[in-house]
Amino acid sequence: MKKYFSIWLHFAKISLQRLFEYRADFFLWSLVSTGWTIFSLLFYQILFLQTSNIAGWNKQQMLVFAGTYMIIDAATWSIFWRNIQNYTESIFNGTLDFLLLQPIDAQFRLSVRHISFTNVPRLIIGIILLALNLPTVTLSQVLMYIALIFLSMGVIYTLWFFTATFTFWVEKLDNIIEIVPTLRRIWSMPSDIYSGFVGAMLTIIIPLALITTTPTRLLLHQFRWQELVALLTFFIVLFGATRAFFHYSIKKYSGIGS
């Protein structure tokens, strides 16, 4: 574990150096990210001019939810977007061969090579939203909230990597990495907006609707253990399936290369 953490820090330093080399790009995309974040907040403000709650969530609770969503979204895009993009590209252009020869876990190497800092302003805005709208919370709640944020990010990452791995099997399928960004709409609103069969599907069977809702409920003193069990179980199963699918696909890819 220490070895892989050191490797991740090394990649992070390289990414930070690259940021200083391309400062203009960083400021431009940071401005774009900030603009979209402000637009999202204006949407909430306009929405609550028309109603006092959304599926039982009042304005203050929704702002805590929005802050949590921004934190998860910004962190996920910062750490994984470019890596998933490069992962599929490396399959098409053949550079994956070189990566597979390196003496570290291939999936780890493919997942952490690059870090983007353009979503840092969005992350900061999310934290500020929490600070301004949170009820009183304990240190243990904060620590558990952070753990739940990592769990939610893990679900998004494994789903993203799993879908990207289909690139091994279908030619010119590079746009498959757009599936997960599209699915973000599912967890951009509280899970309570879903009902009936769709609600059961998105909160029990494939609990994507809980990605933002579960950590937010903890801060609002409305935590539901059954939601944590559903989300954690889904992550464990999906992570195992992702690892198995990736290694099986590598064997197929190596067979073609030979």
DRENMI-798637 format. One record per residue (C-alpha): residue in one letter; z, y, x. Coordinates in nm, 3 decimals. Layout:
BEGIN
{rec a {Z Y X}};
...
***
This chain:
BEGIN
{rec m {0.000 0.000 0.000}};
{rec k {0.087 0.241 0.284}};
{rec k {-0.250 0.167 0.447}};
{rec y {-0.443 0.255 0.132}};
{rec f {-0.239 0.569 0.071}};
{rec s {-0.321 0.685 0.425}};
{rec i {-0.689 0.616 0.361}};
{rec w {-0.674 0.817 0.039}};
{rec l {-0.510 1.109 0.222}};
{rec h {-0.786 1.093 0.483}};
{rec f {-1.054 1.117 0.214}};
{rec a {-0.863 1.401 0.046}};
{rec k {-0.859 1.599 0.372}};
{rec i {-1.233 1.549 0.414}};
{rec s {-1.292 1.667 0.057}};
{rec l {-1.076 1.973 0.121}};
{rec q {-1.275 2.055 0.434}};
{rec r {-1.596 2.024 0.233}};
{rec l {-1.451 2.268 -0.021}};
{rec f {-1.412 2.536 0.246}};
{rec e {-1.768 2.475 0.364}};
{rec y {-1.908 2.530 0.013}};
{rec r {-1.671 2.793 -0.124}};
{rec a {-1.937 2.958 -0.341}};
{rec d {-2.001 2.634 -0.530}};
{rec f {-1.628 2.581 -0.572}};
{rec f {-1.571 2.925 -0.723}};
{rec l {-1.876 2.896 -0.949}};
{rec w {-1.779 2.559 -1.097}};
{rec s {-1.413 2.660 -1.116}};
{rec l {-1.522 2.959 -1.322}};
{rec v {-1.725 2.732 -1.551}};
{rec s {-1.429 2.495 -1.592}};
{rec t {-1.195 2.784 -1.669}};
{rec g {-1.441 2.927 -1.919}};
{rec w {-1.463 2.601 -2.114}};
{rec t {-1.085 2.573 -2.112}};
{rec i {-1.042 2.922 -2.254}};
{rec f {-1.307 2.843 -2.516}};
{rec s {-1.107 2.533 -2.618}};
{rec l {-0.791 2.740 -2.658}};
{rec l {-0.976 2.993 -2.873}};
{rec f {-1.093 2.704 -3.089}};
{rec y {-0.731 2.602 -3.150}};
{rec q {-0.635 2.961 -3.232}};
{rec i {-0.917 2.993 -3.486}};
{rec l {-0.839 2.652 -3.633}};
{rec f {-0.477 2.743 -3.702}};
{rec l {-0.584 3.059 -3.880}};
{rec q {-0.716 2.825 -4.149}};
{rec t {-0.437 2.564 -4.157}};
{rec s {-0.072 2.521 -4.062}};
{rec n {-0.109 2.170 -3.919}};
{rec i {-0.361 1.908 -3.809}};
{rec a {-0.274 1.556 -3.926}};
{rec g {0.094 1.656 -3.928}};
{rec w {0.086 1.839 -3.592}};
{rec n {0.185 2.208 -3.603}};
{rec k {0.045 2.475 -3.372}};
{rec q {0.313 2.444 -3.103}};
{rec q {0.281 2.065 -3.096}};
{rec m {-0.097 2.092 -3.075}};
{rec l {-0.069 2.329 -2.779}};
{rec v {0.151 2.073 -2.601}};
{rec f {-0.113 1.814 -2.689}};
{rec a {-0.388 2.041 -2.557}};
{rec g {-0.197 2.094 -2.232}};
{rec t {-0.159 1.718 -2.187}};
{rec y {-0.527 1.661 -2.260}};
{rec m {-0.627 1.926 -2.004}};
{rec i {-0.405 1.771 -1.738}};
{rec i {-0.545 1.422 -1.795}};
{rec d {-0.903 1.545 -1.821}};
{rec a {-0.889 1.771 -1.515}};
{rec a {-0.720 1.510 -1.297}};
{rec t {-0.957 1.234 -1.407}};
{rec w {-1.268 1.439 -1.342}};
{rec s {-1.135 1.566 -1.010}};
{rec i {-1.062 1.219 -0.876}};
{rec f {-1.318 0.990 -1.037}};
{rec w {-1.633 1.166 -1.162}};
{rec r {-1.817 1.205 -0.834}};
{rec n {-1.705 0.862 -0.714}};
{rec i {-1.838 0.689 -1.027}};
{rec q {-2.161 0.885 -0.990}};
{rec n {-2.199 0.783 -0.626}};
{rec y {-2.110 0.424 -0.713}};
{rec t {-2.410 0.382 -0.940}};
{rec e {-2.636 0.571 -0.699}};
{rec s {-2.533 0.345 -0.411}};
{rec i {-2.648 0.042 -0.611}};
{rec f {-2.992 0.195 -0.663}};
{rec n {-3.049 0.327 -0.310}};
{rec g {-2.901 0.030 -0.123}};
{rec t {-2.616 0.213 0.055}};
{rec l {-2.366 -0.014 -0.120}};
{rec d {-2.448 -0.280 0.141}};
{rec f {-2.284 -0.069 0.411}};
{rec l {-1.975 0.001 0.200}};
{rec l {-1.924 -0.369 0.129}};
{rec l {-1.907 -0.442 0.502}};
{rec q {-1.610 -0.212 0.559}};
{rec p {-1.268 -0.381 0.606}};
{rec i {-1.104 -0.234 0.295}};
{rec d {-1.116 -0.324 -0.071}};
{rec a {-1.465 -0.232 -0.194}};
{rec q {-1.355 -0.104 -0.535}};
{rec f {-1.088 0.115 -0.378}};
{rec r {-1.339 0.256 -0.129}};
{rec l {-1.590 0.332 -0.402}};
{rec s {-1.326 0.495 -0.622}};
{rec v {-1.159 0.743 -0.384}};
{rec r {-1.422 0.863 -0.137}};
{rec h {-1.456 1.209 -0.291}};
{rec i {-1.221 1.450 -0.463}};
{rec s {-1.338 1.759 -0.650}};
{rec f {-1.116 2.065 -0.677}};
{rec t {-1.320 2.260 -0.930}};
{rec n {-1.098 2.146 -1.219}};
{rec v {-0.776 2.264 -1.055}};
{rec p {-0.771 2.585 -1.266}};
{rec r {-0.799 2.370 -1.580}};
{rec l {-0.509 2.157 -1.455}};
{rec i {-0.298 2.467 -1.394}};
{rec i {-0.374 2.606 -1.741}};
{rec g {-0.265 2.273 -1.890}};
{rec i {0.066 2.287 -1.705}};
{rec i {0.120 2.648 -1.818}};
{rec l {0.057 2.546 -2.179}};
{rec l {0.327 2.281 -2.148}};
{rec a {0.572 2.524 -1.991}};
{rec l {0.521 2.780 -2.268}};
{rec n {0.539 2.542 -2.564}};
{rec l {0.766 2.255 -2.463}};
{rec p {1.093 2.182 -2.638}};
{rec t {1.391 2.101 -2.416}};
{rec v {1.323 1.790 -2.209}};
{rec t {1.527 1.591 -1.959}};
{rec l {1.432 1.495 -1.605}};
{rec s {1.392 1.133 -1.711}};
{rec q {1.146 1.240 -1.981}};
{rec v {0.946 1.442 -1.729}};
{rec l {0.928 1.146 -1.490}};
{rec m {0.825 0.909 -1.769}};
{rec y {0.568 1.163 -1.887}};
{rec i {0.413 1.167 -1.538}};
{rec a {0.405 0.787 -1.540}};
{rec l {0.230 0.792 -1.878}};
{rec i {-0.023 1.044 -1.747}};
{rec f {-0.108 0.802 -1.465}};
{rec l {-0.134 0.517 -1.716}};
{rec s {-0.374 0.719 -1.930}};
{rec m {-0.581 0.809 -1.624}};
{rec g {-0.583 0.441 -1.529}};
{rec v {-0.725 0.346 -1.868}};
{rec i {-1.002 0.605 -1.837}};
{rec y {-1.081 0.503 -1.479}};
{rec t {-1.100 0.130 -1.548}};
{rec l {-1.318 0.187 -1.855}};
{rec w {-1.544 0.416 -1.650}};
{rec f {-1.573 0.173 -1.358}};
{rec f {-1.629 -0.121 -1.593}};
{rec t {-1.918 0.047 -1.773}};
{rec a {-2.067 0.172 -1.444}};
{rec t {-2.073 -0.184 -1.311}};
{rec f {-2.341 -0.273 -1.566}};
{rec t {-2.573 -0.085 -1.331}};
{rec f {-2.588 -0.406 -1.124}};
{rec w {-2.748 -0.586 -1.415}};
{rec v {-2.990 -0.337 -1.570}};
{rec e {-3.238 -0.134 -1.367}};
{rec k {-3.238 0.245 -1.400}};
{rec l {-2.915 0.250 -1.596}};
{rec d {-2.761 0.540 -1.405}};
{rec n {-2.694 0.739 -1.725}};
{rec i {-2.443 0.475 -1.833}};
{rec i {-2.175 0.681 -1.659}};
{rec e {-2.212 0.936 -1.940}};
{rec i {-2.057 0.697 -2.193}};
{rec v {-1.695 0.766 -2.099}};
{rec p {-1.735 1.147 -2.093}};
{rec t {-1.875 1.117 -2.446}};
{rec l {-1.580 0.900 -2.552}};
{rec r {-1.339 1.178 -2.449}};
{rec r {-1.373 1.315 -2.802}};
{rec i {-1.166 1.019 -2.922}};
{rec w {-0.855 1.120 -2.726}};
{rec s {-0.912 1.496 -2.746}};
{rec m {-0.736 1.496 -3.085}};
{rec p {-0.410 1.328 -3.199}};
{rec s {-0.435 0.964 -3.298}};
{rec d {-0.297 1.054 -3.643}};
{rec i {-0.636 1.189 -3.749}};
{rec y {-0.770 0.832 -3.752}};
{rec s {-0.688 0.609 -4.047}};
{rec g {-0.786 0.276 -4.199}};
{rec f {-0.993 0.035 -3.994}};
{rec v {-1.096 0.302 -3.743}};
{rec g {-0.732 0.399 -3.691}};
{rec a {-0.629 0.037 -3.630}};
{rec m {-0.920 -0.013 -3.392}};
{rec l {-0.845 0.300 -3.185}};
{rec t {-0.466 0.261 -3.173}};
{rec i {-0.416 -0.116 -3.150}};
{rec i {-0.727 -0.312 -3.049}};
{rec i {-0.898 -0.056 -2.824}};
{rec p {-0.626 0.213 -2.813}};
{rec l {-0.830 0.499 -2.668}};
{rec a {-0.684 0.737 -2.926}};
{rec l {-0.343 0.694 -2.758}};
{rec i {-0.453 0.822 -2.416}};
{rec t {-0.334 1.178 -2.486}};
{rec t {-0.113 1.116 -2.788}};
{rec t {0.136 0.877 -2.625}};
{rec p {0.247 1.105 -2.337}};
{rec t {0.252 1.404 -2.572}};
{rec r {0.479 1.229 -2.822}};
{rec l {0.728 1.168 -2.541}};
{rec l {0.761 1.541 -2.474}};
{rec l {0.793 1.613 -2.846}};
{rec h {1.073 1.355 -2.885}};
{rec q {0.851 1.140 -3.108}};
{rec f {0.786 0.857 -2.864}};
{rec r {0.673 0.522 -3.006}};
{rec w {0.725 0.217 -2.789}};
{rec q {0.463 0.017 -2.976}};
{rec e {0.201 0.269 -2.865}};
{rec l {0.307 0.228 -2.503}};
{rec v {0.285 -0.151 -2.536}};
{rec a {-0.065 -0.124 -2.685}};
{rec l {-0.186 0.116 -2.415}};
{rec l {-0.028 -0.075 -2.126}};
{rec t {-0.157 -0.411 -2.250}};
{rec f {-0.506 -0.269 -2.288}};
{rec f {-0.495 -0.127 -1.934}};
{rec i {-0.379 -0.457 -1.780}};
{rec v {-0.647 -0.659 -1.960}};
{rec l {-0.920 -0.404 -1.888}};
{rec f {-0.822 -0.371 -1.522}};
{rec g {-0.833 -0.748 -1.475}};
{rec a {-1.171 -0.766 -1.651}};
{rec t {-1.303 -0.480 -1.440}};
{rec r {-1.200 -0.646 -1.114}};
{rec a {-1.352 -0.979 -1.218}};
{rec f {-1.675 -0.820 -1.342}};
{rec f {-1.710 -0.612 -1.025}};
{rec h {-1.663 -0.906 -0.787}};
{rec y {-1.900 -1.123 -0.990}};
{rec s {-2.159 -0.844 -0.986}};
{rec i {-2.124 -0.804 -0.609}};
{rec k {-2.211 -1.171 -0.564}};
{rec k {-2.521 -1.120 -0.774}};
{rec y {-2.608 -0.803 -0.582}};
{rec s {-2.558 -0.977 -0.245}};
{rec g {-2.779 -1.261 -0.364}};
{rec i {-3.061 -1.017 -0.434}};
{rec g {-3.012 -0.850 -0.098}};
{rec s {-3.046 -1.178 0.084}};
***
